[in-house]
Amino acid sequence: MTTKNQRTYPRACTLLPFTVRRLKQNGYAERNCRVTTDIIVIDGSLPPPVKDESLNLWLNMLNAKLDCLMRHAAPKQEDIVVMTFEPLNISGSGMSLMTQESLSIGDILEIRMVIQTYPSKVLSLYGEVVRVEAIPNKAESYTVSVKFRGMTDDVRNEILKFDFKKHRIKLIADQKSSA
C-alpha cells in the first residue's frame, strides 16, 4: 500500500550552523520569524588542517586573529552569534534537529540559523516541539521535531529558495568519514 506525500513543502537534509534555546511559555507572545543580515556570524570550529604543518599553523594563527578582530569590531556583543555546524532536516513549515537538551512536546524554541549566502542571512525562527525521540546508543541525545510558528512569507521564501544540494553533499561526506 502506498501513501500519498502529504507535505506542503519539500524537506532538505543539510548541515548548517544554528543555535537553539527554549523560551519560557509566558515569555512567548506570538513572535514572528524574521531574516537579518546585520549580525556577524562566527563559526566556532577550526579550519580543516592542511598537509604542510607550517602553513597549517600560520592559517590557524590568522583564523584566531580574525576571530579576535571580529569580536572587537562588533558594536554590541549581541550582534555576534557563535554557532557550530549541525545536521538538520528543514522545510518551509518545520524542521527536525538533534539536541542534547531534554525537551517536551509543546515547548517553544527560538532557532537562529545561518543561510550561507553573501551577505550571510540569519533566520530567527520560532517553533513548537511536536515530537521528541531518544537517539538509540547515544546517551542524552534526542531528535526533536518542530512546527514553525509566526512564519512570514519572506522567511519561508528564504528557506525554500536556498540551494541545500551543496550542503547535503558535505553532510553525506561527513557521515561517511565518521563511520
Secondary structure, DSSP 8 states (H G I E B T S, - for coil): -------SS--EEEEEEEEEEEE-GGG------EEE--SEEEE-S-----SSHHHHHHHHHHHHHHHHHHHHH-SSGGGEEEEEEEEEEE-SSEEEEEESS---TT-EEEEEEEE-SSS-EEEEEEEEEEEEEE-TTSTT-EEEEEEEES--HHHHHHHHHS--HHHHHHHHHHHHHH-
